[in-house]
Amino acid sequence: MTKSILASGALLATLAASGMALAQTAIPKQTISAVTQPLPTSAQYTLVDQPLLRDGLAKASNGQITVQLSSHAERNLGGAEIVRLVRSGQVDIGAGTLTTLSGDVPLLDGIDLSGLSPDIGMARKIADAMLPIANKELERFNTRLVVTYPFPAQVLFCRQPFTTLSDLKGRKIRTFGNSLVDLVQTMGAQPVSIGFPEVYSALERGVVDCAVTGTGSGAAARWPEVASHISDLPLSWAVAGYMVNVAWWNKLAPATKDLLEKTFAEMTDALWKLGDAATRDGIDCNIGNKDACKIHSLAARPMTEVKATEADKVLVRQIMESTVLPGFVKRCGARCGTVYNEIVAPISKVEFKP
């Protein structure tokens, strides 16, 4: 999987060799600023952003394009600032989870509600279907999405053993986004909002009993050092997006824009494939399954995998329909319920009932 993602970067070089790449004189010399993943150690950053966005654009443009690439951690960002940074032109390209960005654009939360997509295939169908209307909303902020992608399945990491979701009643669980708060509260647990960089110490000190993040994201952040059990039940996919400043985008030379669009399309496919592969890989790395751990780092202190029961899968779906979805519409407004029923419900098979 790792090799296939890295090899996909050869597409831009192939385009140049075959004469499809644009001549150097057609692309003005320029520097593009991009702030993408939470950590520089994340697979999305090392396997996609660096080879395709940073190095691939430089090579395909014959050195005319330089991408100044950095992670949220390197810029001391929490992630919620991305829309404002891109809108103001402080960065040209910014990426963040849609749930986090929904504070500025509430409709974005409806793309990845907790419990909405039990598998990554459904998550992509919903993201693709919602992209046009999401961009209509984002135009008000001088931004638009050019790439959507998932992180690995968002699952529970806990300091103490558990076997089913009912065991989590009363526990303090780190959450992010409103729909995950609704899900955790309905399960009988206590949601706690903590930024991703601070979760390791919160688990270590017992400030929280459990935390939700991607299987691979937890591996990259060394959570197995401070948590003992990991669930395999996807609560969401932390669907994220790369967005551009519209004013900046509209001023780009046609050749530059064309090359960027090809790059964004390649990144989209690579990131969805990575999200799929990284989900199981993250679990295997966290539980110390050396032979199956190919993308992330093998945990020095292996965790215990907690396999979801059918009852837990049904419970998450029921909470999504009875609590999470109505909560989203209440925050976002009646129009969001209409949009959901028109675009998402035919895919999810769960309808919002006013």
BELJOKA-V753839 format. One line per field, one symbol per residue. phi: phi as a letter, one per 20 degrees, with the letter a starting at -180 (. if undefined). Layout:
phi=???
This chain:
phi=.fffffffffgfffgffenefffgfedffbddeccdefcfefffffecfffeffffffffelnfdddedbegffdldeofeggfffgenfcecccafffffffecgfgfffbffnfdfcfffgfgffffegfffffffgfdlcbfdbdadeggecedcfcfbccfffegnfecfcbnffffffffffnedfcebfgfefgffffemfcebbdafgfffffemfgfccdccedefeaclgcbeccffffffeffgfffffffffffffgffffffgfffffffffffenegfeeddeefffcgededefeffffffffffgfecffffffffeoggffffgffdegfefmcdfdg
